[in-house]
């Protein structure tokens, strides 16, 4: 096991704390049909999940007006179905409760806009566990750039080398590793294990409830 003295934990949101796979896929399918009049393969629609919506939509057009319409339709439809389709992973609350009880400062760093991300957090009363949330509109750079993760560590008051970043996408692993954090690949999210392992995460976890134990074990041998 790698040796790390971890003092704080930062999390991605979609696919890590919240199960938004069906919500995102349904919204993408609707948007492609409505704006592009196409039925695109699911793997194409979901390929860039983990990056800001503006970035994802450039995969489907190089026309600025079409790009703007894709974003508009996506956001409007997503807002309509959000509360009915968003789900909570079974391991999320037990993981957060154990980390909070152990005294670890916690934060969220997501590629979602702040307001939309908070809607998901508030839907399941998760705000009580976190010191703050960094959304895509809170920092000028976006994952896979390490900037937002490094900013989150700084706001928590810890050197990135003493923080763990947990995420389910290769972009999360790239951002966390680039910031200097230990990283944990969340296999319960949206990307296959091989894709995540290719980014050389510090840890690979099958369930969120593994996170507190691995932090305690790694810190004990640091």
Phi and psi in degrees as GROMACS dihedral restraints (atoms count N, CA, C in turn):
[ dihedral_restraints ]
;  ai    aj    ak    al  type     phi  dphi    fc
    3     4     5     6     1   -65.6    20    10
    4     5     6     7     1   152.1    20    10
    6     7     8     9     1  -102.6    20    10
    7     8     9    10     1   117.1    20    10
    9    10    11    12     1  -144.3    20    10
   10    11    12    13     1   135.2    20    10
   12    13    14    15     1   -95.8    20    10
   13    14    15    16     1    91.2    20    10
   15    16    17    18     1   -94.8    20    10
   16    17    18    19     1   129.6    20    10
   18    19    20    21     1  -117.6    20    10
   19    20    21    22     1   -11.1    20    10
   21    22    23    24     1  -154.6    20    10
   22    23    24    25     1   157.7    20    10
   24    25    26    27     1  -131.9    20    10
   25    26    27    28     1   133.4    20    10
   27    28    29    30     1  -117.8    20    10
   28    29    30    31     1   145.6    20    10
   30    31    32    33     1  -126.6    20    10
   31    32    33    34     1   143.3    20    10
   33    34    35    36     1   -69.6    20    10
   34    35    36    37     1   170.2    20    10
   36    37    38    39     1  -108.3    20    10
   37    38    39    40     1   -70.7    20    10
   39    40    41    42     1   -67.4    20    10
   40    41    42    43     1   126.9    20    10
   42    43    44    45     1    82.5    20    10
   43    44    45    46     1    -2.5    20    10
   45    46    47    48     1  -120.7    20    10
   46    47    48    49     1   -56.3    20    10
   48    49    50    51     1   -97.2    20    10
   49    50    51    52     1   -39.0    20    10
   51    52    53    54     1  -117.0    20    10
   52    53    54    55     1   139.0    20    10
   54    55    56    57     1   -87.4    20    10
   55    56    57    58     1    98.2    20    10
   57    58    59    60     1  -114.0    20    10
   58    59    60    61     1    12.4    20    10
   60    61    62    63     1   -55.5    20    10
   61    62    63    64     1   -53.1    20    10
   63    64    65    66     1   -66.9    20    10
   64    65    66    67     1   -36.3    20    10
   66    67    68    69     1   -61.2    20    10
   67    68    69    70     1   -49.4    20    10
   69    70    71    72     1   -67.3    20    10
   70    71    72    73     1   -44.8    20    10
   72    73    74    75     1   -64.4    20    10
   73    74    75    76     1   -43.4    20    10
   75    76    77    78     1   -60.5    20    10
   76    77    78    79     1   -41.1    20    10
   78    79    80    81     1   -68.0    20    10
   79    80    81    82     1   -42.4    20    10
   81    82    83    84     1   -62.6    20    10
   82    83    84    85     1   -44.0    20    10
   84    85    86    87     1   -59.8    20    10
   85    86    87    88     1   -46.5    20    10
   87    88    89    90     1   -61.3    20    10
   88    89    90    91     1   -43.7    20    10
   90    91    92    93     1   -64.7    20    10
   91    92    93    94     1   -43.4    20    10
   93    94    95    96     1   -63.9    20    10
   94    95    96    97     1   -42.0    20    10
   96    97    98    99     1   -66.6    20    10
   97    98    99   100     1   -40.8    20    10
   99   100   101   102     1   -74.1    20    10
  100   101   102   103     1   -43.0    20    10
  102   103   104   105     1   -94.9    20    10
  103   104   105   106     1   -44.9    20    10
  105   106   107   108     1   -93.2    20    10
  106   107   108   109     1   -14.0    20    10
  108   109   110   111     1    58.0    20    10
  109   110   111   112     1    39.9    20    10
  111   112   113   114     1  -133.1    20    10
  112   113   114   115     1   154.9    20    10
  114   115   116   117     1  -110.4    20    10
  115   116   117   118     1   101.2    20    10
  117   118   119   120     1   -90.5    20    10
  118   119   120   121     1   150.9    20    10
  120   121   122   123     1   -59.6    20    10
  121   122   123   124     1   143.9    20    10
  123   124   125   126     1   -57.7    20    10
  124   125   126   127     1   -38.1    20    10
  126   127   128   129     1   -67.1    20    10
  127   128   129   130     1   -27.5    20    10
  129   130   131   132     1   -73.2    20    10
  130   131   132   133     1   -44.1    20    10
  132   133   134   135     1   -62.3    20    10
  133   134   135   136     1   -35.1    20    10
  135   136   137   138     1  -100.4    20    10
  136   137   138   139     1     3.9    20    10
  138   139   140   141     1   -61.8    20    10
  139   140   141   142     1   -33.4    20    10
  141   142   143   144     1  -108.1    20    10
  142   143   144   145     1    13.2    20    10
  144   145   146   147     1   -56.0    20    10
  145   146   147   148     1   132.1    20    10
  147   148   149   150     1   114.1    20    10
  148   149   150   151     1   -12.9    20    10
  150   151   152   153     1  -111.2    20    10
  151   152   153   154     1   162.6    20    10
  153   154   155   156     1   -58.1    20    10
  154   155   156   157     1   150.5    20    10
  156   157   158   159     1   -56.7    20    10
  157   158   159   160     1   -41.3    20    10
  159   160   161   162     1   -56.2    20    10
  160   161   162   163     1   -39.2    20    10
  162   163   164   165     1   -69.1    20    10
  163   164   165   166     1   -45.3    20    10
  165   166   167   168     1   -59.7    20    10
  166   167   168   169     1   -40.8    20    10
  168   169   170   171     1   -70.2    20    10
  169   170   171   172     1   -19.4    20    10
  171   172   173   174     1   -70.1    20    10
  172   173   174   175     1   -13.9    20    10
  174   175   176   177     1   -70.4    20    10
  175   176   177   178     1   -17.7    20    10
  177   178   179   180     1  -106.9    20    10
  178   179   180   181     1    -7.3    20    10
  180   181   182   183     1  -165.4    20    10
  181   182   183   184     1   155.3    20    10
  183   184   185   186     1  -115.4    20    10
  184   185   186   187     1    11.3    20    10
  186   187   188   189     1   -95.5    20    10
  187   188   189   190     1   118.2    20    10
  189   190   191   192     1   -57.2    20    10
  190   191   192   193     1   -36.5    20    10
  192   193   194   195     1   -71.4    20    10
  193   194   195   196     1   -37.8    20    10
  195   196   197   198     1   -68.4    20    10
  196   197   198   199     1   -40.1    20    10
  198   199   200   201     1   -58.6    20    10
  199   200   201   202     1   -45.1    20    10
  201   202   203   204     1   -62.0    20    10
  202   203   204   205     1   -40.5    20    10
  204   205   206   207     1   -69.1    20    10
  205   206   207   208     1   -38.5    20    10
  207   208   209   210     1   -58.9    20    10
  208   209   210   211     1   -46.5    20    10
  210   211   212   213     1   -64.3    20    10
  211   212   213   214     1   -42.1    20    10
  213   214   215   216     1   -63.2    20    10
  214   215   216   217     1   -50.0    20    10
  216   217   218   219     1   -63.8    20    10
  217   218   219   220     1   -42.6    20    10
  219   220   221   222     1   -58.1    20    10
  220   221   222   223     1   -50.5    20    10
  222   223   224   225     1   -65.3    20    10
  223   224   225   226     1   -40.3    20    10
  225   226   227   228     1   -66.1    20    10
  226   227   228   229     1   -44.9    20    10
  228   229   230   231     1   -70.9    20    10
  229   230   231   232     1   -40.3    20    10
  231   232   233   234     1   -58.9    20    10
  232   233   234   235     1   -40.2    20    10
  234   235   236   237     1   -64.1    20    10
  235   236   237   238     1   -33.6    20    10
  237   238   239   240     1   -69.0    20    10
  238   239   240   241     1   -38.6    20    10
  240   241   242   243     1  -103.3    20    10
  241   242   243   244     1    -3.3    20    10
  243   244   245   246     1   -51.2    20    10
  244   245   246   247     1   -58.5    20    10
  246   247   248   249     1   -67.7    20    10
  247   248   249   250     1   -26.8    20    10
  249   250   251   252     1   -81.8    20    10
  250   251   252   253     1   -25.1    20    10
  252   253   254   255     1  -107.2    20    10
  253   254   255   256     1   -19.1    20    10
  255   256   257   258     1   -73.5    20    10
  256   257   258   259     1   142.9    20    10
  258   259   260   261     1  -133.1    20    10
  259   260   261   262     1   164.1    20    10
  261   262   263   264     1  -110.3    20    10
  262   263   264   265     1   129.3    20    10
  264   265   266   267     1   -64.3    20    10
  265   266   267   268     1   142.3    20    10
  267   268   269   270     1   -59.4    20    10
  268   269   270   271     1   -32.2    20    10
  270   271   272   273     1   -85.8    20    10
  271   272   273   274     1    -6.5    20    10
  273   274   275   276     1   -63.6    20    10
  274   275   276   277     1   -56.0    20    10
  276   277   278   279     1   -65.4    20    10
  277   278   279   280     1   -46.4    20    10
  279   280   281   282     1   -57.1    20    10
  280   281   282   283     1   -39.0    20    10
  282   283   284   285     1   -63.4    20    10
  283   284   285   286     1   -49.5    20    10
  285   286   287   288     1   -66.4    20    10
  286   287   288   289     1   -39.2    20    10
  288   289   290   291     1   -62.3    20    10
  289   290   291   292     1   -43.2    20    10
  291   292   293   294     1   -67.4    20    10
  292   293   294   295     1   -40.7    20    10
  294   295   296   297     1   -65.2    20    10
  295   296   297   298     1   -42.9    20    10
  297   298   299   300     1   -66.3    20    10
  298   299   300   301     1   -41.2    20    10
  300   301   302   303     1   -63.2    20    10
  301   302   303   304     1   -31.2    20    10
  303   304   305   306     1   -79.8    20    10
  304   305   306   307     1    -6.2    20    10
  306   307   308   309     1    91.0    20    10
  307   308   309   310     1    13.4    20    10
  309   310   311   312     1   -79.4    20    10
  310   311   312   313     1   126.4    20    10
  312   313   314   315     1   -64.9    20    10
  313   314   315   316     1   139.2    20    10
  315   316   317   318     1  -128.5    20    10
  316   317   318   319     1   146.0    20    10
  318   319   320   321     1  -148.4    20    10
  319   320   321   322     1   164.0    20    10
  321   322   323   324     1  -115.6    20    10
  322   323   324   325     1   133.5    20    10
  324   325   326   327     1  -126.9    20    10
  325   326   327   328     1   110.7    20    10
  327   328   329   330     1  -129.6    20    10
  328   329   330   331     1   157.5    20    10
  330   331   332   333     1   -87.4    20    10
  331   332   333   334     1    -0.7    20    10
  333   334   335   336     1   -79.1    20    10
  334   335   336   337     1   153.2    20    10
  336   337   338   339     1   -63.5    20    10
  337   338   339   340     1   150.1    20    10
  339   340   341   342     1   -55.8    20    10
  340   341   342   343     1   -49.1    20    10
  342   343   344   345     1   -63.1    20    10
  343   344   345   346     1   -42.3    20    10
  345   346   347   348     1   -69.0    20    10
  346   347   348   349     1   -40.2    20    10
  348   349   350   351     1   -62.1    20    10
  349   350   351   352     1   -42.2    20    10
  351   352   353   354     1   -66.5    20    10
  352   353   354   355     1   -29.5    20    10
  354   355   356   357     1   -61.7    20    10
  355   356   357   358     1   -42.1    20    10
  357   358   359   360     1   -67.6    20    10
  358   359   360   361     1   -41.4    20    10
  360   361   362   363     1   -64.1    20    10
  361   362   363   364     1   -43.8    20    10
  363   364   365   366     1   -68.7    20    10
  364   365   366   367     1   -28.4    20    10
  366   367   368   369     1   -58.4    20    10
  367   368   369   370     1   -30.7    20    10
  369   370   371   372     1  -119.5    20    10
  370   371   372   373     1    17.5    20    10
  372   373   374   375     1    55.3    20    10
  373   374   375   376     1    43.2    20    10
  375   376   377   378     1   -89.2    20    10
  376   377   378   379     1   -10.4    20    10
  378   379   380   381     1   -60.1    20    10
  379   380   381   382     1   -24.9    20    10
  381   382   383   384     1   -63.9    20    10
  382   383   384   385     1   -19.3    20    10
  384   385   386   387     1   -91.2    20    10
  385   386   387   388     1   -17.6    20    10
  387   388   389   390     1  -112.4    20    10
  388   389   390   391     1   145.3    20    10
  390   391   392   393     1   -74.8    20    10
  391   392   393   394     1   -34.5    20    10
  393   394   395   396     1  -170.5    20    10
  394   395   396   397     1   172.3    20    10
  396   397   398   399     1  -128.7    20    10
  397   398   399   400     1   135.0    20    10
  399   400   401   402     1  -107.2    20    10
  400   401   402   403     1   113.2    20    10
  402   403   404   405     1  -100.1    20    10
  403   404   405   406     1   177.5    20    10
  405   406   407   408     1   -65.5    20    10
  406   407   408   409     1   -23.7    20    10
  408   409   410   411     1   -95.0    20    10
  409   410   411   412     1     9.0    20    10
  411   412   413   414     1  -102.0    20    10
  412   413   414   415     1    -8.3    20    10
  414   415   416   417     1  -150.4    20    10
  415   416   417   418     1   139.8    20    10
  417   418   419   420     1   -70.1    20    10
  418   419   420   421     1   -22.4    20    10
  420   421   422   423     1  -104.5    20    10
  421   422   423   424     1   159.3    20    10
  423   424   425   426     1  -134.2    20    10
  424   425   426   427     1   151.7    20    10
  426   427   428   429     1   -54.1    20    10
  427   428   429   430     1   137.1    20    10
  429   430   431   432     1   -84.1    20    10
  430   431   432   433     1     2.4    20    10
  432   433   434   435     1   -61.9    20    10
  433   434   435   436     1   139.4    20    10
  435   436   437   438     1   -74.3    20    10
  436   437   438   439     1    -9.3    20    10
  438   439   440   441     1   -50.7    20    10
  439   440   441   442     1   -51.7    20    10
  441   442   443   444     1   -65.7    20    10
  442   443   444   445     1   -33.6    20    10
  444   445   446   447     1   -70.1    20    10
  445   446   447   448     1   -43.8    20    10
  447   448   449   450     1   -61.2    20    10
  448   449   450   451     1   -38.6    20    10
  450   451   452   453     1   -64.2    20    10
  451   452   453   454     1   -40.3    20    10
  453   454   455   456     1   -62.3    20    10
  454   455   456   457     1   -42.4    20    10
  456   457   458   459     1   -61.4    20    10
  457   458   459   460     1   -43.1    20    10
  459   460   461   462     1   -63.0    20    10
  460   461   462   463     1   -42.1    20    10
  462   463   464   465     1   -64.5    20    10
  463   464   465   466     1   -33.1    20    10
  465   466   467   468     1   -73.1    20    10
  466   467   468   469     1   -19.4    20    10
  468   469   470   471     1    89.7    20    10
  469   470   471   472     1    22.9    20    10
  471   472   473   474     1  -125.8    20    10
  472   473   474   475     1   147.3    20    10
  474   475   476   477     1   -62.4    20    10
  475   476   477   478     1   138.5    20    10
  477   478   479   480     1   -56.7    20    10
  478   479   480   481     1   -28.4    20    10
  480   481   482   483     1   -68.5    20    10
  481   482   483   484     1   -12.6    20    10
  483   484   485   486     1  -108.0    20    10
  484   485   486   487     1    14.8    20    10
  486   487   488   489     1  -117.3    20    10
  487   488   489   490     1   152.8    20    10
  489   490   491   492     1  -112.1    20    10
  490   491   492   493     1   132.6    20    10
  492   493   494   495     1  -112.1    20    10
  493   494   495   496     1   125.1    20    10
  495   496   497   498     1  -109.5    20    10
  496   497   498   499     1   126.2    20    10
  498   499   500   501     1  -156.6    20    10
  499   500   501   502     1   166.5    20    10
  501   502   503   504     1  -112.2    20    10
  502   503   504   505     1     3.0    20    10
  504   505   506   507     1  -120.0    20    10
  505   506   507   508     1   158.0    20    10
  507   508   509   510     1   -61.1    20    10
  508   509   510   511     1   -28.8    20    10
  510   511   512   513     1   -67.7    20    10
  511   512   513   514     1   -34.3    20    10
  513   514   515   516     1   -64.6    20    10
  514   515   516   517     1   -45.7    20    10
  516   517   518   519     1   -64.8    20    10
  517   518   519   520     1   -39.9    20    10
  519   520   521   522     1   -64.1    20    10
  520   521   522   523     1   -42.6    20    10
  522   523   524   525     1   -68.1    20    10
  523   524   525   526     1   -46.2    20    10
  525   526   527   528     1   -64.3    20    10
  526   527   528   529     1   -46.0    20    10
  528   529   530   531     1   -62.4    20    10
  529   530   531   532     1   -41.4    20    10
  531   532   533   534     1   -64.6    20    10
  532   533   534   535     1   -31.8    20    10
  534   535   536   537     1   -76.3    20    10
  535   536   537   538     1   -16.2    20    10
  537   538   539   540     1    98.1    20    10
  538   539   540   541     1     8.3    20    10
  540   541   542   543     1   -79.1    20    10
  541   542   543   544     1   159.3    20    10
  543   544   545   546     1   -70.8    20    10
  544   545   546   547     1   147.9    20    10
  546   547   548   549     1  -127.2    20    10
  547   548   549   550     1   146.5    20    10
  549   550   551   552     1  -125.0    20    10
  550   551   552   553     1   120.9    20    10
  552   553   554   555     1   -83.9    20    10
  553   554   555   556     1   122.7    20    10
  555   556   557   558     1   -90.7    20    10
  556   557   558   559     1   103.6    20    10
  558   559   560   561     1   -74.8    20    10
  559   560   561   562     1   -10.3    20    10
  561   562   563   564     1   -83.8    20    10
  562   563   564   565     1     0.6    20    10
  564   565   566   567     1   -91.2    20    10
  565   566   567   568     1  -142.0    20    10
  567   568   569   570     1   -98.8    20    10
  568   569   570   571     1    -8.1    20    10
  570   571   572   573     1  -116.2    20    10
  571   572   573   574     1   146.9    20    10
  573   574   575   576     1   -65.9    20    10
  574   575   576   577     1   155.4    20    10
  576   577   578   579     1   -57.6    20    10
  577   578   579   580     1   -41.7    20    10
  579   580   581   582     1   -62.7    20    10
  580   581   582   583     1   -37.5    20    10
  582   583   584   585     1   -65.5    20    10
  583   584   585   586     1   -40.2    20    10
  585   586   587   588     1   -73.4    20    10
  586   587   588   589     1   -42.5    20    10
  588   589   590   591     1   -65.2    20    10
  589   590   591   592     1   -25.9    20    10
  591   592   593   594     1   -64.3    20    10
  592   593   594   595     1   -19.0    20    10
  594   595   596   597     1   -93.5    20    10
  595   596   597   598     1     4.7    20    10
  597   598   599   600     1    58.8    20    10
  598   599   600   601     1    56.2    20    10
  600   601   602   603     1   -66.2    20    10
  601   602   603   604     1   155.2    20    10
  603   604   605   606     1   -68.2    20    10
  604   605   606   607     1   -39.3    20    10
  606   607   608   609     1  -132.2    20    10
  607   608   609   610     1   153.9    20    10
  609   610   611   612     1  -125.8    20    10
  610   611   612   613     1   123.1    20    10
  612   613   614   615     1  -124.2    20    10
  613   614   615   616     1   133.4    20    10
  615   616   617   618     1   -83.5    20    10
  616   617   618   619     1   -20.6    20    10
  618   619   620   621     1  -151.6    20    10
  619   620   621   622     1   147.5    20    10
  621   622   623   624     1   -61.0    20    10
  622   623   624   625     1   -28.0    20    10
  624   625   626   627     1   -67.9    20    10
  625   626   627   628     1   -11.2    20    10
  627   628   629   630     1   -77.0    20    10
  628   629   630   631     1   -22.3    20    10
  630   631   632   633     1   -59.1    20    10
  631   632   633   634     1   -50.9    20    10
  633   634   635   636     1   -58.6    20    10
  634   635   636   637     1   -42.1    20    10
  636   637   638   639     1   -66.0    20    10
  637   638   639   640     1   -39.5    20    10
  639   640   641   642     1   -69.6    20    10
  640   641   642   643     1   -33.5    20    10
  642   643   644   645     1   -65.2    20    10
  643   644   645   646     1   -46.6    20    10
  645   646   647   648     1   -62.6    20    10
  646   647   648   649     1   -42.1    20    10
  648   649   650   651     1   -67.3    20    10
  649   650   651   652     1   -44.7    20    10
  651   652   653   654     1   -65.7    20    10
  652   653   654   655     1   -39.8    20    10
  654   655   656   657     1   -67.0    20    10
  655   656   657   658     1   -35.3    20    10
  657   658   659   660     1   -64.8    20    10
  658   659   660   661     1   -29.4    20    10
  660   661   662   663     1  -102.4    20    10
  661   662   663   664     1     4.6    20    10
